Amino acid sequence: QLQLVESGGGLVQPGGSLRLSCVASGFTSEYYSIGWFRQAPGKEREGVSCISSITDNTKYADSVKGRFTISRDNAKNTVYLQMNSLKPEDTAVYYCATGSAYVCFDGPQARSLEVWGQGTLVTVSS
């Protein structure tokens, strides 16, 4: 059974950092593109970042470019999202997701996103 589990969320002050982890089980994550998404209260889910299978090419939303970095550790079957210079508007539940046909240009509503984690809450506040 394919499964993703996120962790690493929490409360952080503006300007602070967090590293989110997305641990995959039931499949070898390096052969899958993995996306990070977030949903703030009252807002639609949006794409944050993505790392492609095999090539490890990365993609970022304009709102997080230069502040967030996505990476993967294949030995741990884990994808990370390092978040620096956090802002209050980064407050949201963060999810990782994937699918056998998922590619990094697919949006959060794509049918290719077959597997979602349970989410981890990030709160940026003073």
Jmol script that loads the backbone (N, CA, C; Angstrom):
load data "model"
ATOM      1  N   GLN A   1       0.836  -1.188   0.000  1.00  0.00           N
ATOM      2  CA  GLN A   1       0.000   0.000   0.000  1.00  0.00           C
ATOM      3  C   GLN A   1       0.878   1.249   0.000  1.00  0.00           C
ATOM      4  N   LEU A   2       0.640   2.128  -0.986  1.00  0.00           N
ATOM      5  CA  LEU A   2       1.407   3.350  -1.069  1.00  0.00           C
ATOM      6  C   LEU A   2       0.948   4.317   0.018  1.00  0.00           C
ATOM      7  N   GLN A   3       1.907   4.888   0.723  1.00  0.00           N
ATOM      8  CA  GLN A   3       1.561   5.784   1.819  1.00  0.00           C
ATOM      9  C   GLN A   3       2.613   6.878   1.941  1.00  0.00           C
ATOM     10  N   LEU A   4       2.161   8.083   2.313  1.00  0.00           N
ATOM     11  CA  LEU A   4       3.036   9.211   2.591  1.00  0.00           C
ATOM     12  C   LEU A   4       2.697   9.745   3.977  1.00  0.00           C
ATOM     13  N   VAL A   5       3.723  10.061   4.748  1.00  0.00           N
ATOM     14  CA  VAL A   5       3.510  10.606   6.088  1.00  0.00           C
ATOM     15  C   VAL A   5       4.384  11.844   6.250  1.00  0.00           C
ATOM     16  N   GLU A   6       3.725  12.980   6.513  1.00  0.00           N
ATOM     17  CA  GLU A   6       4.441  14.232   6.725  1.00  0.00           C
ATOM     18  C   GLU A   6       4.724  14.452   8.206  1.00  0.00           C
ATOM     19  N   SER A   7       5.767  15.202   8.471  1.00  0.00           N
ATOM     20  CA  SER A   7       6.079  15.635   9.829  1.00  0.00           C
ATOM     21  C   SER A   7       6.929  16.897   9.748  1.00  0.00           C
ATOM     22  N   GLY A   8       7.103  17.534  10.899  1.00  0.00           N
ATOM     23  CA  GLY A   8       7.990  18.681  10.969  1.00  0.00           C
ATOM     24  C   GLY A   8       7.311  20.022  11.104  1.00  0.00           C
ATOM     25  N   GLY A   9       5.996  20.034  11.053  1.00  0.00           N
ATOM     26  CA  GLY A   9       5.288  21.291  11.211  1.00  0.00           C
ATOM     27  C   GLY A   9       5.352  21.790  12.646  1.00  0.00           C
ATOM     28  N   GLY A  10       4.883  23.018  12.837  1.00  0.00           N
ATOM     29  CA  GLY A  10       4.867  23.590  14.174  1.00  0.00           C
ATOM     30  C   GLY A  10       4.675  25.081  14.141  1.00  0.00           C
ATOM     31  N   LEU A  11       4.872  25.690  15.284  1.00  0.00           N
ATOM     32  CA  LEU A  11       4.749  27.143  15.431  1.00  0.00           C
ATOM     33  C   LEU A  11       6.133  27.770  15.335  1.00  0.00           C
ATOM     34  N   VAL A  12       6.262  28.765  14.493  1.00  0.00           N
ATOM     35  CA  VAL A  12       7.548  29.433  14.322  1.00  0.00           C
ATOM     36  C   VAL A  12       7.308  30.927  14.153  1.00  0.00           C
ATOM     37  N   GLN A  13       8.255  31.716  14.591  1.00  0.00           N
ATOM     38  CA  GLN A  13       8.133  33.171  14.454  1.00  0.00           C
ATOM     39  C   GLN A  13       8.470  33.597  13.026  1.00  0.00           C
ATOM     40  N   PRO A  14       7.945  34.713  12.600  1.00  0.00           N
ATOM     41  CA  PRO A  14       8.320  35.231  11.279  1.00  0.00           C
ATOM     42  C   PRO A  14       9.832  35.351  11.149  1.00  0.00           C
ATOM     43  N   GLY A  15      10.332  34.935   9.995  1.00  0.00           N
ATOM     44  CA  GLY A  15      11.763  34.928   9.763  1.00  0.00           C
ATOM     45  C   GLY A  15      12.428  33.621  10.143  1.00  0.00           C
ATOM     46  N   GLY A  16      11.697  32.758  10.816  1.00  0.00           N
ATOM     47  CA  GLY A  16      12.253  31.489  11.248  1.00  0.00           C
ATOM     48  C   GLY A  16      12.253  30.425  10.160  1.00  0.00           C
ATOM     49  N   SER A  17      12.681  29.222  10.553  1.00  0.00           N
ATOM     50  CA  SER A  17      12.810  28.114   9.604  1.00  0.00           C
ATOM     51  C   SER A  17      12.168  26.844  10.153  1.00  0.00           C
ATOM     52  N   LEU A  18      11.734  26.014   9.241  1.00  0.00           N
ATOM     53  CA  LEU A  18      11.255  24.669   9.556  1.00  0.00           C
ATOM     54  C   LEU A  18      11.666  23.748   8.419  1.00  0.00           C
ATOM     55  N   ARG A  19      11.834  22.477   8.738  1.00  0.00           N
ATOM     56  CA  ARG A  19      12.053  21.479   7.697  1.00  0.00           C
ATOM     57  C   ARG A  19      10.961  20.419   7.801  1.00  0.00           C
ATOM     58  N   LEU A  20      10.206  20.298   6.742  1.00  0.00           N
ATOM     59  CA  LEU A  20       9.167  19.277   6.676  1.00  0.00           C
ATOM     60  C   LEU A  20       9.723  18.018   6.027  1.00  0.00           C
ATOM     61  N   SER A  21       9.255  16.883   6.504  1.00  0.00           N
ATOM     62  CA  SER A  21       9.651  15.589   5.942  1.00  0.00           C
ATOM     63  C   SER A  21       8.423  14.877   5.394  1.00  0.00           C
ATOM     64  N   CYS A  22       8.631  14.143   4.343  1.00  0.00           N
ATOM     65  CA  CYS A  22       7.572  13.335   3.729  1.00  0.00           C
ATOM     66  C   CYS A  22       8.175  11.945   3.504  1.00  0.00           C
ATOM     67  N   VAL A  23       7.780  11.011   4.362  1.00  0.00           N
ATOM     68  CA  VAL A  23       8.322   9.657   4.294  1.00  0.00           C
ATOM     69  C   VAL A  23       7.383   8.763   3.493  1.00  0.00           C
ATOM     70  N   ALA A  24       7.939   8.116   2.503  1.00  0.00           N
ATOM     71  CA  ALA A  24       7.152   7.228   1.641  1.00  0.00           C
ATOM     72  C   ALA A  24       7.298   5.781   2.092  1.00  0.00           C
ATOM     73  N   SER A  25       6.234   5.036   1.962  1.00  0.00           N
ATOM     74  CA  SER A  25       6.278   3.597   2.224  1.00  0.00           C
ATOM     75  C   SER A  25       5.419   2.885   1.191  1.00  0.00           C
ATOM     76  N   GLY A  26       5.812   1.661   0.902  1.00  0.00           N
ATOM     77  CA  GLY A  26       5.064   0.880  -0.078  1.00  0.00           C
ATOM     78  C   GLY A  26       5.516   1.095  -1.501  1.00  0.00           C
ATOM     79  N   PHE A  27       6.461   2.016  -1.702  1.00  0.00           N
ATOM     80  CA  PHE A  27       6.989   2.267  -3.026  1.00  0.00           C
ATOM     81  C   PHE A  27       8.343   2.964  -2.892  1.00  0.00           C
ATOM     82  N   THR A  28       9.111   2.952  -3.982  1.00  0.00           N
ATOM     83  CA  THR A  28      10.409   3.612  -3.996  1.00  0.00           C
ATOM     84  C   THR A  28      10.235   5.020  -4.522  1.00  0.00           C
ATOM     85  N   SER A  29      10.347   5.986  -3.629  1.00  0.00           N
ATOM     86  CA  SER A  29       9.960   7.357  -3.971  1.00  0.00           C
ATOM     87  C   SER A  29      10.843   8.001  -5.033  1.00  0.00           C
ATOM     88  N   GLU A  30      12.074   7.527  -5.213  1.00  0.00           N
ATOM     89  CA  GLU A  30      12.950   8.177  -6.182  1.00  0.00           C
ATOM     90  C   GLU A  30      12.431   8.014  -7.606  1.00  0.00           C
ATOM     91  N   TYR A  31      11.540   7.039  -7.831  1.00  0.00           N
ATOM     92  CA  TYR A  31      10.984   6.833  -9.159  1.00  0.00           C
ATOM     93  C   TYR A  31       9.684   7.608  -9.377  1.00  0.00           C
ATOM     94  N   TYR A  32       9.326   8.434  -8.388  1.00  0.00           N
ATOM     95  CA  TYR A  32       8.100   9.206  -8.466  1.00  0.00           C
ATOM     96  C   TYR A  32       8.413  10.694  -8.310  1.00  0.00           C
ATOM     97  N   SER A  33       7.683  11.516  -9.027  1.00  0.00           N
ATOM     98  CA  SER A  33       7.691  12.945  -8.734  1.00  0.00           C
ATOM     99  C   SER A  33       6.863  13.153  -7.468  1.00  0.00           C
ATOM    100  N   ILE A  34       7.358  13.971  -6.571  1.00  0.00           N
ATOM    101  CA  ILE A  34       6.687  14.239  -5.307  1.00  0.00           C
ATOM    102  C   ILE A  34       6.409  15.731  -5.213  1.00  0.00           C
ATOM    103  N   GLY A  35       5.196  16.083  -4.874  1.00  0.00           N
ATOM    104  CA  GLY A  35       4.835  17.485  -4.735  1.00  0.00           C
ATOM    105  C   GLY A  35       4.502  17.854  -3.307  1.00  0.00           C
ATOM    106  N   TRP A  36       4.806  19.094  -2.956  1.00  0.00           N
ATOM    107  CA  TRP A  36       4.351  19.679  -1.693  1.00  0.00           C
ATOM    108  C   TRP A  36       3.254  20.690  -2.021  1.00  0.00           C
ATOM    109  N   PHE A  37       2.187  20.632  -1.256  1.00  0.00           N
ATOM    110  CA  PHE A  37       1.053  21.522  -1.425  1.00  0.00           C
ATOM    111  C   PHE A  37       0.682  22.099  -0.069  1.00  0.00           C
ATOM    112  N   ARG A  38      -0.072  23.174  -0.070  1.00  0.00           N
ATOM    113  CA  ARG A  38      -0.528  23.724   1.193  1.00  0.00           C
ATOM    114  C   ARG A  38      -1.932  24.279   1.047  1.00  0.00           C
ATOM    115  N   GLN A  39      -2.617  24.318   2.162  1.00  0.00           N
ATOM    116  CA  GLN A  39      -3.970  24.881   2.176  1.00  0.00           C
ATOM    117  C   GLN A  39      -4.136  25.716   3.436  1.00  0.00           C
ATOM    118  N   ALA A  40      -4.340  26.995   3.226  1.00  0.00           N
ATOM    119  CA  ALA A  40      -4.585  27.914   4.331  1.00  0.00           C
ATOM    120  C   ALA A  40      -6.080  27.969   4.613  1.00  0.00           C
ATOM    121  N   PRO A  41      -6.466  28.352   5.823  1.00  0.00           N
ATOM    122  CA  PRO A  41      -7.891  28.430   6.155  1.00  0.00           C
ATOM    123  C   PRO A  41      -8.652  29.323   5.182  1.00  0.00           C
ATOM    124  N   GLY A  42      -9.722  28.785   4.643  1.00  0.00           N
ATOM    125  CA  GLY A  42     -10.556  29.554   3.740  1.00  0.00           C
ATOM    126  C   GLY A  42     -10.013  29.731   2.342  1.00  0.00           C
ATOM    127  N   LYS A  43      -8.908  29.075   2.048  1.00  0.00           N
ATOM    128  CA  LYS A  43      -8.295  29.207   0.721  1.00  0.00           C
ATOM    129  C   LYS A  43      -8.198  27.851   0.038  1.00  0.00           C
ATOM    130  N   GLU A  44      -8.027  27.901  -1.273  1.00  0.00           N
ATOM    131  CA  GLU A  44      -7.868  26.668  -2.030  1.00  0.00           C
ATOM    132  C   GLU A  44      -6.470  26.090  -1.835  1.00  0.00           C
ATOM    133  N   ARG A  45      -6.371  24.793  -2.033  1.00  0.00           N
ATOM    134  CA  ARG A  45      -5.072  24.151  -1.970  1.00  0.00           C
ATOM    135  C   ARG A  45      -4.219  24.632  -3.139  1.00  0.00           C
ATOM    136  N   GLU A  46      -2.944  24.889  -2.853  1.00  0.00           N
ATOM    137  CA  GLU A  46      -2.053  25.378  -3.892  1.00  0.00           C
ATOM    138  C   GLU A  46      -0.750  24.590  -3.893  1.00  0.00           C
ATOM    139  N   GLY A  47      -0.118  24.545  -5.061  1.00  0.00           N
ATOM    140  CA  GLY A  47       1.169  23.895  -5.168  1.00  0.00           C
ATOM    141  C   GLY A  47       2.261  24.772  -4.608  1.00  0.00           C
ATOM    142  N   VAL A  48       3.185  24.171  -3.889  1.00  0.00           N
ATOM    143  CA  VAL A  48       4.300  24.887  -3.279  1.00  0.00           C
ATOM    144  C   VAL A  48       5.600  24.543  -3.991  1.00  0.00           C
ATOM    145  N   SER A  49       5.861  23.260  -4.128  1.00  0.00           N
ATOM    146  CA  SER A  49       7.109  22.823  -4.736  1.00  0.00           C
ATOM    147  C   SER A  49       6.960  21.386  -5.210  1.00  0.00           C
ATOM    148  N   CYS A  50       7.883  20.987  -6.076  1.00  0.00           N
ATOM    149  CA  CYS A  50       7.833  19.637  -6.612  1.00  0.00           C
ATOM    150  C   CYS A  50       9.240  19.215  -7.001  1.00  0.00           C
ATOM    151  N   ILE A  51       9.501  17.921  -6.867  1.00  0.00           N
ATOM    152  CA  ILE A  51      10.779  17.367  -7.316  1.00  0.00           C
ATOM    153  C   ILE A  51      10.474  16.213  -8.255  1.00  0.00           C
ATOM    154  N   SER A  52      11.102  16.236  -9.413  1.00  0.00           N
ATOM    155  CA  SER A  52      10.796  15.251 -10.442  1.00  0.00           C
ATOM    156  C   SER A  52      11.491  13.929 -10.188  1.00  0.00           C
ATOM    157  N   SER A  53      10.884  12.878 -10.704  1.00  0.00           N
ATOM    158  CA  SER A  53      11.510  11.560 -10.617  1.00  0.00           C
ATOM    159  C   SER A  53      12.749  11.509 -11.496  1.00  0.00           C
ATOM    160  N   ILE A  54      13.692  10.712 -11.101  1.00  0.00           N
ATOM    161  CA  ILE A  54      14.931  10.415 -11.833  1.00  0.00           C
ATOM    162  C   ILE A  54      15.840  11.646 -11.969  1.00  0.00           C
ATOM    163  N   THR A  55      15.351  12.726 -12.596  1.00  0.00           N
ATOM    164  CA  THR A  55      16.201  13.899 -12.851  1.00  0.00           C
ATOM    165  C   THR A  55      16.361  14.777 -11.621  1.00  0.00           C
ATOM    166  N   ASP A  56      15.397  14.674 -10.684  1.00  0.00           N
ATOM    167  CA  ASP A  56      15.371  15.548  -9.502  1.00  0.00           C
ATOM    168  C   ASP A  56      15.289  17.031  -9.873  1.00  0.00           C
ATOM    169  N   ASN A  57      14.744  17.333 -11.051  1.00  0.00           N
ATOM    170  CA  ASN A  57      14.467  18.746 -11.350  1.00  0.00           C
ATOM    171  C   ASN A  57      13.439  19.260 -10.352  1.00  0.00           C
ATOM    172  N   THR A  58      13.562  20.529 -10.003  1.00  0.00           N
ATOM    173  CA  THR A  58      12.677  21.104  -8.992  1.00  0.00           C
ATOM    174  C   THR A  58      11.864  22.265  -9.552  1.00  0.00           C
ATOM    175  N   LYS A  59      10.746  22.500  -8.891  1.00  0.00           N
ATOM    176  CA  LYS A  59       9.842  23.574  -9.288  1.00  0.00           C
ATOM    177  C   LYS A  59       9.316  24.225  -8.022  1.00  0.00           C
ATOM    178  N   TYR A  60       9.147  25.554  -8.085  1.00  0.00           N
ATOM    179  CA  TYR A  60       8.661  26.285  -6.913  1.00  0.00           C
ATOM    180  C   TYR A  60       7.585  27.282  -7.314  1.00  0.00           C
ATOM    181  N   ALA A  61       6.645  27.484  -6.414  1.00  0.00           N
ATOM    182  CA  ALA A  61       5.708  28.576  -6.596  1.00  0.00           C
ATOM    183  C   ALA A  61       6.455  29.895  -6.446  1.00  0.00           C
ATOM    184  N   ASP A  62       6.006  30.906  -7.149  1.00  0.00           N
ATOM    185  CA  ASP A  62       6.679  32.208  -7.080  1.00  0.00           C
ATOM    186  C   ASP A  62       6.739  32.737  -5.649  1.00  0.00           C
ATOM    187  N   SER A  63       5.733  32.434  -4.872  1.00  0.00           N
ATOM    188  CA  SER A  63       5.639  32.974  -3.508  1.00  0.00           C
ATOM    189  C   SER A  63       6.698  32.398  -2.566  1.00  0.00           C
ATOM    190  N   VAL A  64       7.325  31.282  -2.946  1.00  0.00           N
ATOM    191  CA  VAL A  64       8.310  30.657  -2.054  1.00  0.00           C
ATOM    192  C   VAL A  64       9.702  30.572  -2.668  1.00  0.00           C
ATOM    193  N   LYS A  65       9.853  30.990  -3.913  1.00  0.00           N
ATOM    194  CA  LYS A  65      11.161  30.932  -4.567  1.00  0.00           C
ATOM    195  C   LYS A  65      12.192  31.710  -3.775  1.00  0.00           C
ATOM    196  N   GLY A  66      13.361  31.097  -3.597  1.00  0.00           N
ATOM    197  CA  GLY A  66      14.438  31.735  -2.861  1.00  0.00           C
ATOM    198  C   GLY A  66      14.349  31.534  -1.362  1.00  0.00           C
ATOM    199  N   ARG A  67      13.220  31.001  -0.882  1.00  0.00           N
ATOM    200  CA  ARG A  67      13.057  30.775   0.562  1.00  0.00           C
ATOM    201  C   ARG A  67      12.914  29.284   0.900  1.00  0.00           C
ATOM    202  N   PHE A  68      12.285  28.529   0.015  1.00  0.00           N
ATOM    203  CA  PHE A  68      12.042  27.104   0.239  1.00  0.00           C
ATOM    204  C   PHE A  68      12.948  26.283  -0.676  1.00  0.00           C
ATOM    205  N   THR A  69      13.365  25.123  -0.175  1.00  0.00           N
ATOM    206  CA  THR A  69      14.171  24.199  -0.969  1.00  0.00           C
ATOM    207  C   THR A  69      13.644  22.786  -0.788  1.00  0.00           C
ATOM    208  N   ILE A  70      13.373  22.125  -1.904  1.00  0.00           N
ATOM    209  CA  ILE A  70      12.920  20.737  -1.872  1.00  0.00           C
ATOM    210  C   ILE A  70      14.097  19.835  -2.194  1.00  0.00           C
ATOM    211  N   SER A  71      14.146  18.691  -1.529  1.00  0.00           N
ATOM    212  CA  SER A  71      15.226  17.735  -1.775  1.00  0.00           C
ATOM    213  C   SER A  71      14.743  16.347  -1.405  1.00  0.00           C
ATOM    214  N   ARG A  72      15.521  15.340  -1.777  1.00  0.00           N
ATOM    215  CA  ARG A  72      15.132  13.986  -1.389  1.00  0.00           C
ATOM    216  C   ARG A  72      16.360  13.201  -0.938  1.00  0.00           C
ATOM    217  N   ASP A  73      16.113  12.271  -0.027  1.00  0.00           N
ATOM    218  CA  ASP A  73      17.126  11.330   0.439  1.00  0.00           C
ATOM    219  C   ASP A  73      16.609   9.943   0.072  1.00  0.00           C
ATOM    220  N   ASN A  74      17.136   9.393  -0.997  1.00  0.00           N
ATOM    221  CA  ASN A  74      16.613   8.121  -1.490  1.00  0.00           C
ATOM    222  C   ASN A  74      16.865   6.978  -0.512  1.00  0.00           C
ATOM    223  N   ALA A  75      17.953   7.057   0.236  1.00  0.00           N
ATOM    224  CA  ALA A  75      18.251   6.001   1.205  1.00  0.00           C
ATOM    225  C   ALA A  75      17.181   5.935   2.294  1.00  0.00           C
ATOM    226  N   LYS A  76      16.571   7.091   2.578  1.00  0.00           N
ATOM    227  CA  LYS A  76      15.526   7.154   3.602  1.00  0.00           C
ATOM    228  C   LYS A  76      14.131   7.193   2.990  1.00  0.00           C
ATOM    229  N   ASN A  77      14.060   7.136   1.667  1.00  0.00           N
ATOM    230  CA  ASN A  77      12.757   7.183   0.981  1.00  0.00           C
ATOM    231  C   ASN A  77      11.953   8.403   1.431  1.00  0.00           C
ATOM    232  N   THR A  78      12.642   9.509   1.536  1.00  0.00           N
ATOM    233  CA  THR A  78      12.062  10.715   2.131  1.00  0.00           C
ATOM    234  C   THR A  78      12.321  11.936   1.251  1.00  0.00           C
ATOM    235  N   VAL A  79      11.323  12.800   1.184  1.00  0.00           N
ATOM    236  CA  VAL A  79      11.447  14.094   0.520  1.00  0.00           C
ATOM    237  C   VAL A  79      11.305  15.174   1.581  1.00  0.00           C
ATOM    238  N   TYR A  80      12.145  16.185   1.479  1.00  0.00           N
ATOM    239  CA  TYR A  80      12.148  17.259   2.463  1.00  0.00           C
ATOM    240  C   TYR A  80      11.717  18.577   1.827  1.00  0.00           C
ATOM    241  N   LEU A  81      11.203  19.456   2.671  1.00  0.00           N
ATOM    242  CA  LEU A  81      10.938  20.836   2.257  1.00  0.00           C
ATOM    243  C   LEU A  81      11.538  21.740   3.326  1.00  0.00           C
ATOM    244  N   GLN A  82      12.676  22.328   3.018  1.00  0.00           N
ATOM    245  CA  GLN A  82      13.322  23.273   3.919  1.00  0.00           C
ATOM    246  C   GLN A  82      12.705  24.639   3.682  1.00  0.00           C
ATOM    247  N   MET A  83      12.164  25.214   4.740  1.00  0.00           N
ATOM    248  CA  MET A  83      11.466  26.490   4.632  1.00  0.00           C
ATOM    249  C   MET A  83      12.199  27.521   5.486  1.00  0.00           C
ATOM    250  N   ASN A  84      12.735  28.521   4.842  1.00  0.00           N
ATOM    251  CA  ASN A  84      13.448  29.603   5.525  1.00  0.00           C
ATOM    252  C   ASN A  84      12.707  30.921   5.349  1.00  0.00           C
ATOM    253  N   SER A  85      13.071  31.898   6.158  1.00  0.00           N
ATOM    254  CA  SER A  85      12.476  33.241   6.075  1.00  0.00           C
ATOM    255  C   SER A  85      10.955  33.159   6.036  1.00  0.00           C
ATOM    256  N   LEU A  86      10.400  32.389   6.936  1.00  0.00           N
ATOM    257  CA  LEU A  86       8.959  32.162   6.924  1.00  0.00           C
ATOM    258  C   LEU A  86       8.188  33.432   7.209  1.00  0.00           C
ATOM    259  N   LYS A  87       7.033  33.530   6.567  1.00  0.00           N
ATOM    260  CA  LYS A  87       6.154  34.688   6.700  1.00  0.00           C
ATOM    261  C   LYS A  87       4.804  34.234   7.227  1.00  0.00           C
ATOM    262  N   PRO A  88       4.063  35.128   7.842  1.00  0.00           N
ATOM    263  CA  PRO A  88       2.717  34.750   8.318  1.00  0.00           C
ATOM    264  C   PRO A  88       1.846  34.157   7.216  1.00  0.00           C
ATOM    265  N   GLU A  89       2.013  34.624   5.997  1.00  0.00           N
ATOM    266  CA  GLU A  89       1.199  34.097   4.895  1.00  0.00           C
ATOM    267  C   GLU A  89       1.595  32.679   4.490  1.00  0.00           C
ATOM    268  N   ASP A  90       2.660  32.126   5.063  1.00  0.00           N
ATOM    269  CA  ASP A  90       3.010  30.731   4.826  1.00  0.00           C
ATOM    270  C   ASP A  90       2.226  29.796   5.739  1.00  0.00           C
ATOM    271  N   THR A  91       1.470  30.346   6.668  1.00  0.00           N
ATOM    272  CA  THR A  91       0.668  29.533   7.577  1.00  0.00           C
ATOM    273  C   THR A  91      -0.345  28.703   6.800  1.00  0.00           C
ATOM    274  N   ALA A  92      -0.301  27.396   7.002  1.00  0.00           N
ATOM    275  CA  ALA A  92      -1.187  26.490   6.266  1.00  0.00           C
ATOM    276  C   ALA A  92      -0.932  25.063   6.737  1.00  0.00           C
ATOM    277  N   VAL A  93      -1.799  24.168   6.314  1.00  0.00           N
ATOM    278  CA  VAL A  93      -1.517  22.737   6.422  1.00  0.00           C
ATOM    279  C   VAL A  93      -0.756  22.348   5.163  1.00  0.00           C
ATOM    280  N   TYR A  94       0.369  21.712   5.349  1.00  0.00           N
ATOM    281  CA  TYR A  94       1.231  21.300   4.238  1.00  0.00           C
ATOM    282  C   TYR A  94       1.080  19.798   4.000  1.00  0.00           C
ATOM    283  N   TYR A  95       0.912  19.454   2.729  1.00  0.00           N
ATOM    284  CA  TYR A  95       0.729  18.074   2.327  1.00  0.00           C
ATOM    285  C   TYR A  95       1.785  17.698   1.284  1.00  0.00           C
ATOM    286  N   CYS A  96       2.212  16.440   1.302  1.00  0.00           N
ATOM    287  CA  CYS A  96       2.948  15.909   0.169  1.00  0.00           C
ATOM    288  C   CYS A  96       2.044  14.913  -0.553  1.00  0.00           C
ATOM    289  N   ALA A  97       2.290  14.772  -1.831  1.00  0.00           N
ATOM    290  CA  ALA A  97       1.431  13.918  -2.643  1.00  0.00           C
ATOM    291  C   ALA A  97       2.194  13.410  -3.849  1.00  0.00           C
ATOM    292  N   THR A  98       1.681  12.314  -4.420  1.00  0.00           N
ATOM    293  CA  THR A  98       2.319  11.736  -5.589  1.00  0.00           C
ATOM    294  C   THR A  98       1.338  10.820  -6.311  1.00  0.00           C
ATOM    295  N   GLY A  99       1.789  10.243  -7.382  1.00  0.00           N
ATOM    296  CA  GLY A  99       1.023   9.268  -8.147  1.00  0.00           C
ATOM    297  C   GLY A  99       1.904   8.730  -9.250  1.00  0.00           C
ATOM    298  N   SER A 100       1.540   7.584  -9.770  1.00  0.00           N
ATOM    299  CA  SER A 100       2.384   6.942 -10.779  1.00  0.00           C
ATOM    300  C   SER A 100       2.490   7.772 -12.048  1.00  0.00           C
ATOM    301  N   ALA A 101       1.468   8.586 -12.320  1.00  0.00           N
ATOM    302  CA  ALA A 101       1.477   9.394 -13.531  1.00  0.00           C
ATOM    303  C   ALA A 101       1.708  10.878 -13.235  1.00  0.00           C
ATOM    304  N   TYR A 102       1.955  11.210 -12.001  1.00  0.00           N
ATOM    305  CA  TYR A 102       2.107  12.614 -11.609  1.00  0.00           C
ATOM    306  C   TYR A 102       3.406  13.203 -12.140  1.00  0.00           C
ATOM    307  N   VAL A 103       3.290  14.393 -12.704  1.00  0.00           N
ATOM    308  CA  VAL A 103       4.463  15.160 -13.115  1.00  0.00           C
ATOM    309  C   VAL A 103       4.353  16.549 -12.491  1.00  0.00           C
ATOM    310  N   CYS A 104       5.466  17.230 -12.412  1.00  0.00           N
ATOM    311  CA  CYS A 104       5.522  18.453 -11.626  1.00  0.00           C
ATOM    312  C   CYS A 104       4.722  19.623 -12.205  1.00  0.00           C
ATOM    313  N   PHE A 105       4.219  19.512 -13.400  1.00  0.00           N
ATOM    314  CA  PHE A 105       3.385  20.577 -13.925  1.00  0.00           C
ATOM    315  C   PHE A 105       1.921  20.406 -13.531  1.00  0.00           C
ATOM    316  N   ASP A 106       1.571  19.267 -12.960  1.00  0.00           N
ATOM    317  CA  ASP A 106       0.185  19.016 -12.580  1.00  0.00           C
ATOM    318  C   ASP A 106      -0.209  19.840 -11.369  1.00  0.00           C
ATOM    319  N   GLY A 107      -1.403  20.391 -11.389  1.00  0.00           N
ATOM    320  CA  GLY A 107      -1.895  21.175 -10.265  1.00  0.00           C
ATOM    321  C   GLY A 107      -2.452  20.289  -9.169  1.00  0.00           C
ATOM    322  N   PRO A 108      -2.814  20.892  -8.038  1.00  0.00           N
ATOM    323  CA  PRO A 108      -3.262  20.113  -6.875  1.00  0.00           C
ATOM    324  C   PRO A 108      -4.557  19.348  -7.088  1.00  0.00           C
ATOM    325  N   GLN A 109      -5.323  19.698  -8.105  1.00  0.00           N
ATOM    326  CA  GLN A 109      -6.572  18.980  -8.376  1.00  0.00           C
ATOM    327  C   GLN A 109      -6.383  17.847  -9.382  1.00  0.00           C
ATOM    328  N   ALA A 110      -5.165  17.626  -9.815  1.00  0.00           N
ATOM    329  CA  ALA A 110      -4.917  16.638 -10.867  1.00  0.00           C
ATOM    330  C   ALA A 110      -5.280  15.229 -10.417  1.00  0.00           C
ATOM    331  N   ARG A 111      -5.863  14.489 -11.318  1.00  0.00           N
ATOM    332  CA  ARG A 111      -6.204  13.092 -11.028  1.00  0.00           C
ATOM    333  C   ARG A 111      -4.964  12.242 -10.840  1.00  0.00           C
ATOM    334  N   SER A 112      -3.847  12.733 -11.344  1.00  0.00           N
ATOM    335  CA  SER A 112      -2.604  11.972 -11.217  1.00  0.00           C
ATOM    336  C   SER A 112      -2.104  11.900  -9.773  1.00  0.00           C
ATOM    337  N   LEU A 113      -2.627  12.766  -8.925  1.00  0.00           N
ATOM    338  CA  LEU A 113      -2.232  12.754  -7.503  1.00  0.00           C
ATOM    339  C   LEU A 113      -3.087  11.727  -6.771  1.00  0.00           C
ATOM    340  N   GLU A 114      -2.567  10.516  -6.702  1.00  0.00           N
ATOM    341  CA  GLU A 114      -3.339   9.390  -6.168  1.00  0.00           C
ATOM    342  C   GLU A 114      -3.133   9.191  -4.669  1.00  0.00           C
ATOM    343  N   VAL A 115      -2.004   9.644  -4.157  1.00  0.00           N
ATOM    344  CA  VAL A 115      -1.648   9.394  -2.770  1.00  0.00           C
ATOM    345  C   VAL A 115      -1.325  10.709  -2.081  1.00  0.00           C
ATOM    346  N   TRP A 116      -1.973  10.965  -0.967  1.00  0.00           N
ATOM    347  CA  TRP A 116      -1.756  12.171  -0.177  1.00  0.00           C
ATOM    348  C   TRP A 116      -1.400  11.786   1.248  1.00  0.00           C
ATOM    349  N   GLY A 117      -0.533  12.578   1.861  1.00  0.00           N
ATOM    350  CA  GLY A 117      -0.276  12.420   3.275  1.00  0.00           C
ATOM    351  C   GLY A 117      -1.401  13.058   4.080  1.00  0.00           C
ATOM    352  N   GLN A 118      -1.303  12.961   5.398  1.00  0.00           N
ATOM    353  CA  GLN A 118      -2.360  13.477   6.273  1.00  0.00           C
ATOM    354  C   GLN A 118      -2.218  14.971   6.536  1.00  0.00           C
ATOM    355  N   GLY A 119      -1.050  15.522   6.198  1.00  0.00           N
ATOM    356  CA  GLY A 119      -0.802  16.949   6.382  1.00  0.00           C
ATOM    357  C   GLY A 119      -0.107  17.259   7.699  1.00  0.00           C
ATOM    358  N   THR A 120       0.618  18.360   7.686  1.00  0.00           N
ATOM    359  CA  THR A 120       1.267  18.854   8.904  1.00  0.00           C
ATOM    360  C   THR A 120       1.074  20.360   8.962  1.00  0.00           C
ATOM    361  N   LEU A 121       0.686  20.861  10.116  1.00  0.00           N
ATOM    362  CA  LEU A 121       0.316  22.273  10.264  1.00  0.00           C
ATOM    363  C   LEU A 121       1.550  23.127  10.522  1.00  0.00           C
ATOM    364  N   VAL A 122       1.688  24.168   9.732  1.00  0.00           N
ATOM    365  CA  VAL A 122       2.726  25.167   9.921  1.00  0.00           C
ATOM    366  C   VAL A 122       2.056  26.482  10.277  1.00  0.00           C
ATOM    367  N   THR A 123       2.434  27.037  11.417  1.00  0.00           N
ATOM    368  CA  THR A 123       1.885  28.312  11.859  1.00  0.00           C
ATOM    369  C   THR A 123       3.027  29.295  12.045  1.00  0.00           C
ATOM    370  N   VAL A 124       2.971  30.393  11.329  1.00  0.00           N
ATOM    371  CA  VAL A 124       4.004  31.426  11.422  1.00  0.00           C
ATOM    372  C   VAL A 124       3.374  32.633  12.100  1.00  0.00           C
ATOM    373  N   SER A 125       3.799  32.883  13.314  1.00  0.00           N
ATOM    374  CA  SER A 125       3.180  33.951  14.099  1.00  0.00           C
ATOM    375  C   SER A 125       4.128  34.394  15.202  1.00  0.00           C
ATOM    376  N   SER A 126       4.043  35.663  15.545  1.00  0.00           N
ATOM    377  CA  SER A 126       4.825  36.173  16.662  1.00  0.00           C
ATOM    378  C   SER A 126       4.021  36.131  17.951  1.00  0.00           C
TER     379      SER A 126
END
end "model"
wireframe off; spacefill off
backbone 0.3
color backbone group
